[in-house]
Amino acid sequence: MTVSMRVMSAGDGYKYLLRTVAAADGDRALSTPLTRYYVEAGTPPGQWLGAGVASFGQGQLAVGDRVSEAQLQLLMGMGRDPITGDPLGHAFPAYQSVPERIDARIADLDPGLSPGAKGEAVARIEAEETERGRRRAVAGFDFTFSIPKSASALWAVADAGTQALIGEAHHAAVAEVVAFMEREVAATRSGATAGDGAVAQVDVTGLVATSFDHFDSRAGDPHLHTHVVISNKVQTAFDGKWRSLDGRPMHAAVVALSELHEAVFADHMTRTFGVEWEARDMGRDRNPAWAISTVPEELVQEFSTRARHIDAEKDRLIAEYVARHGRQPSTATIIKLRAQATLSTRPEKEVRSLADLTAEWRTRATGVLGQDATGWARTVTDNDKALLLRADDVPLEVVAELGQTVVEVVGEKRSTWRRWNLMAEASRHTMGWRFATMRDREAVVGMIADAAEQASLRLTPPDLVTSPAAFRRVDGTSVFRPKHSTVFSSELLLAAEDRLLERSRALTGPTVPLATVEKVTTKPDREGRMLGEDQADALMRIAVSGRMLDVLVGPAGAGKTTAMFALRRAWEKEHGKGSVVGLAPSAVAAQVLADDLGIATENTAKWWQNHLVHGTDFEAGQLVIIDEASLAGTLSLDRITHLAQRAGAKVLLVGDYAQLQSVDAGGAFGLLVGDRGDAPELVDVHRFTNAWEKTASLALRHGRTQVIDTYLDHDRIRDGDAEVMTDAAYTAWRADRERGLVSVLVAETREDVSALNQRARADLILDGTLKPGREVELNDGTTAGVGDTIITRRNDRRLRNGKDWVRNGDTWTITGVRDDGSVTIRKTGRRFGGSIVLPAGYVTDHVDLGYAITAHRAQGVTVDTAHVLVEPTTTRENLYVAMTRGKHSNHAYVILDRADEHAHPHPGDNPDATGRSVLFGVLQHTGAELSAHETITAEHEHWGSIAQLAAEYETIAAAAQRDRWATLVRASGLTADQIDAVIESETFGALTAELRRAEANHHDLDTLFPRLVAARGFEDADDIASVLHYRVARATARPAGSGRTRKTPRLIAGLIPSADGPMTRDMRQALDERRELIETRADAVLDTARDAAEPWTRTLGEPPRDPRKAAAWRRHARTVAAYRDRYGLTEDMPLGPAPENTAQKIDRARAETALRQLADQPEHHQQHRLPAPTRQGPSL
């Protein structure tokens, strides 16, 4: 990716951008590399960027102006105008530290608590607040724009004029993509809150950004990139107020922006130099990299890896050896010296002048190219003018075809997608085309994305209600729906899910008699093991269910294999030997299944190929077990289960929806489990030696953050920066291996895995475990020799020894290295026989060192101990899988920062982060993909929820009644200046909401409000609107009147104050439609919960028989249901935990009143108590 993004925190994080800028510097534009700064150590000063810059001061700033430290401090550090210092809207929130929050809550405790009760309360508060960690305000978003590596290599060695032109191309591409972001990505949020923020997404006048150019990577290689730090402060287009940037689209668009930027930069380079581009294969699991066709890959690699630093250190060590011994070292000694160099500390970032860097780069490139590098660069950039496309040159039928292709490609990897996914894929498909302008490219990519949307199936419901003209964008869409938020799928995927659901409900599958099952479940197996109660129950239900498509859910270590082996015995007693066959998404998992159950197995892709080519099929009465089913793609499961149904076989999907998901369009396993209320599930975890870890693993599985303390109490969590944690995890893993334990080292990224593998091999050489000898180069640039552990990464049945063949994910030991680069291997742990020869081509393309692995490779593995590197970006599924591999222990090494190309911490790195706070975020970060059916339900639930509808209602009401309340303020006795201050105040919206609530409580505001104004002066008030808000709230807390004259408040679903009075017709219609939907939704939530006998409904009692009393009962019960839906409560207690904000406290008070009204009814104490529903899944 050529674009990445990280959040920048408020405070002094902006200083990071200035640390490498040369001091006392003049004009240092990147496009003039031979001016004074060229020989000074450092990078050019920042420049202002974005259309929003013109809003500062009195228009004193312009795009391209130099950024000063004082200006950065005001904008990024304090959220103020960098010219005038005036606040830009609300100041950055100053969040309390953890100790401050603890002290404040302890101070609020009831003084009458006993010492014991107070001690318990204090302990609970400390645990809760420590778990939450410290929040930090967001100051902006740091987008890093990098040019492709081949272009960086060309820029590094070119003459000054060519360097300047490449720099201009880079800057032009960055500016054009930022302008695209202003049109398509940038937005802010306003209005009432709907769960995750304000409900309306509205346009802004532009972005405010600063750009800082950097020349090299931390390793000193050419890496031309620009940090574009976009301020979180944006000016709203419709009212000119400063608000916060909506972060959701900033995150969602990163991949699409990266693809677009790469193509736009390539266009500029072709226009300027006539260069051509080509896609280069980067190996398995990676997208092709686009490169300038005349820049050789050898030069790119010279400037892309740590290998040069290792070689330089090795050469230094050899020179020392020669000086000490007076002779050249032997080949074996050189290998040891290289291992020593590999273990050298990562080089510190040096701040050097571009002149020094360029001189070094040219020397290195000349050695690789075999000719003068600068002269070579002149040749590469001297080309005829290229032919460029305009948008009109692309036929509409081609656009339509590409749109269909984009949907097919995206649909292979995802079950659902949004506009940004389609934009990214459209940019990839058009990367090979060169366009005359950015607008031409943008138009064509946009048309292809439009065509892809047309070819997709929309899952998000259309607008359920109308929105007034004031709440519609120029294109007619509602501001209550964020731009590009519509979720799509395809008819193909939805139909496949439908068929899977039908098969899961079909009771036409073969069965096993109950008596036969009982004979197996009541006797020990061949190893003397008895089935657990949960295993026997699951086996029984599967064997006799008659379901054509069945499921078995099991957490890690729950004994799925034991249960399946018993099922195989029972099934074969009834249907004969060979009647149980196995499939799995990977060849390795299929082989494990074969070894565990003693049945014929195959991976799903190969089985399907055999069906197409050789006619392989299932047989009547067969049981087809598909293991690791959460990793199987939806379309693959649909194809296979169709054939099984046709043959009269039964399919059993075995897996865990809480573990890693399919790399293809997935979610089917979770869908099938969720569709049933009785899915067989194993609940007793057997794997772990320690009883506490069995329970803790289940808590990890469900994302229960309290379990973090359990692991901390057992000393299973360490935290620190990346290098310290990597070292700690590696050292512990190596110590376990030396003790004879089988241990696994799990890292998050391939880069981390490669670095750990290199380190492990170097250590093994230095301690004599591996004997230096002939070596071969592997896929990721590492080397291997005799004795090394390797992993094969591609299935190849031609490479075999008897029944054993080379599978993707298998681990092997190298037993011999041949002159032609081929190697002889044997399965790890096997001492004799079973040798296979891997050809040299396979070794260089499909072999890695096998000491460290990723979580995806770890799924299905059981070892003695596991050592896991955890990053802030880790998902819950990855953590759960990695932390459940070890029988005896599993240790997490939590990285508190993120690797970066720069010498200093990034401003987004939280200095207050702890292992607990990072893990808290990880457990809330689920990477599981919902199926298309589940997404339809989730989308309808979201857009039809009371949380959404009430926020829309209150936002429209504020606009509809604004003039009315402004008139009330003007007639209240305030001075002209005070009136203006109130109406222009940031808190005027809150005041009008309070006035609406008071009116709903039947207060005469025309009389009351002037009295409240006159009650006391405002000489000391910082915000008159806020003071008036407080006075109105105090005076109107209860409905007007008393006794029998008191009227029932005009509240929608018992919670939302009704907006009445004069307003425009479209406003009235919009409010009435939302009122109706809110009340209908509250009824539906109540009825659904009562039908499902949810525990919270027991406190409501039964409705009285008397119609009048029944109507009152329903009104109160509906208020409780509406409160739960508005605040997303899922707890068994009817009103959930104590609210944290004022608005929810008011609603909770209304719901509590409704509950008290229900409790006062005579029937409440004579109600029929509903039984608590049984809970599926492991309990803690």
Salt bridges, closest charged atoms under 4 A:
ASP25 OD1 - ARG28 NE 2.64
GLU40 OE2 - ARG36 NE 3.74
GLU128 OE1 - ARG105 NH2 2.91
GLU128 OE2 - ARG124 NE 3.94
GLU129 OE1 - ARG101 NE 2.46
GLU129 OE2 - ARG105 NH1 2.86
GLU129 OE1 - ARG132 NH1 2.93
ASP142 OD1 - HIS227 ND1 3.21
ASP142 OD2 - HIS906 NE2 3.00
ASP159 OD2 - ARG378 NE 3.41
GLU176 OE1 - HIS268 NE2 2.99
GLU184 OE1 - HIS484 NE2 3.10
ASP196 OD1 - ARG189 NH2 3.12
ASP203 OD1 - LYS483 NZ 3.82
ASP213 OD2 - HIS171 NE2 2.95
ASP216 OD1 - LYS349 NZ 2.96
ASP221 OD1 - ARG308 NH2 3.60
ASP221 OD1 - ARG364 NH2 2.97
ASP239 OD2 - ARG243 NH1 3.12
ASP246 OD2 - ARG248 NH2 2.77
GLU259 OE2 - ARG428 NE 3.01
ASP267 OD1 - ARG434 NE 2.78
ASP267 OD2 - ARG441 NE 2.68
GLU278 OE2 - ARG280 NE 2.88
GLU297 OE1 - ARG280 NH1 2.81
GLU302 OE2 - ARG364 NE 2.88
ASP311 OD1 - ARG338 NH1 2.55
GLU313 OE2 - ARG316 NH2 2.67
GLU320 OE2 - ARG316 NH1 2.47
GLU348 OE2 - ARG218 NH2 3.54
GLU360 OE2 - ARG308 NH1 3.94
GLU360 OE1 - ARG352 NH2 2.97
GLU360 OE2 - ARG364 NH1 3.53
GLU425 OE1 - ARG428 NH1 2.61
GLU425 OE2 - HIS429 ND1 3.31
ASP440 OD2 - ARG390 NH1 3.04
GLU442 OE1 - ARG183 NH2 2.36
ASP450 OD1 - ARG419 NH1 2.60
GLU453 OE2 - ARG419 NH1 3.32
ASP463 OD1 - ARG481 NE 3.73
GLU497 OE1 - HIS933 ND1 2.64
ASP498 OD1 - HIS933 NE2 2.62
ASP525 OD2 - ARG529 NE 2.97
GLU527 OE1 - ARG529 NH1 3.81
ASP537 OD2 - ARG541 NH1 3.23
ASP550 OD2 - LYS650 NZ 3.05
ASP550 OD1 - ARG676 NH1 2.63
GLU572 OE1 - ARG568 NH2 3.14
GLU602 OE1 - ARG797 NH2 2.42
ASP617 OD2 - ARG646 NH2 3.40
ASP638 OD2 - ARG499 NH2 2.69
ASP638 OD1 - ARG503 NH1 2.79
ASP656 OD1 - ARG701 NH2 2.83
ASP664 OD1 - LYS413 NZ 3.65
ASP675 OD1 - ARG505 NH2 2.81
ASP678 OD1 - ARG547 NH2 3.82
ASP678 OD1 - ARG676 NE 3.12
GLU681 OE2 - ARG701 NH1 3.42
GLU693 OE2 - ARG716 NH1 2.96
ASP709 OD1 - ARG916 NH2 2.26
ASP727 OD1 - ARG759 NH2 2.51
ASP736 OD1 - ARG739 NH1 2.85
ASP736 OD2 - HIS867 NE2 2.65
GLU738 OE2 - ARG734 NE 3.55
ASP763 OD2 - ARG734 NE 3.99
ASP767 OD2 - ARG734 NH2 1.94
GLU775 OE2 - ARG761 NH1 2.94
ASP788 OD2 - ARG761 NE 2.40
ASP796 OD1 - ARG798 NE 3.03
ASP804 OD1 - ARG807 NH1 3.36
ASP804 OD1 - LYS827 NZ 3.56
ASP819 OD1 - ARG774 NH2 2.76
ASP848 OD2 - ARG284 NH2 2.30
ASP848 OD2 - ARG793 NE 3.32
ASP864 OD1 - LYS887 NZ 3.79
ASP864 OD1 - HIS888 NE2 3.67
ASP900 OD1 - ARG6 NH1 2.74
ASP900 OD2 - HIS902 ND1 2.52
ASP909 OD1 - ARG6 NH2 2.86
ASP912 OD2 - ARG134 NE 3.75
ASP912 OD2 - ARG136 NH1 3.67
GLU941 OE1 - ARG1081 NH2 2.88
GLU952 OE1 - ARG1074 NE 2.87
GLU954 OE1 - ARG1126 NH2 3.23
GLU986 OE1 - HIS90 NE2 3.65
GLU994 OE2 - ARG997 NH2 2.31
GLU994 OE1 - HIS1029 NE2 3.51
GLU999 OE2 - ARG964 NH2 2.12
ASP1060 OD2 - ARG1050 NE 3.03
ASP1072 OD1 - ARG1068 NE 3.28
ASP1083 OD1 - ARG1114 NE 3.35
ASP1083 OD2 - ARG1118 NH1 3.51
ASP1087 OD1 - ARG1114 NH2 2.72
GLU1102 OE1 - ARG1090 NH2 3.57
ASP1125 OD2 - ARG1081 NE 3.00
ASP1147 OD2 - ARG1126 NH1 2.74
ASP1147 OD1 - ARG1150 NH1 3.11
GLU1152 OE2 - ARG1148 NE 3.04
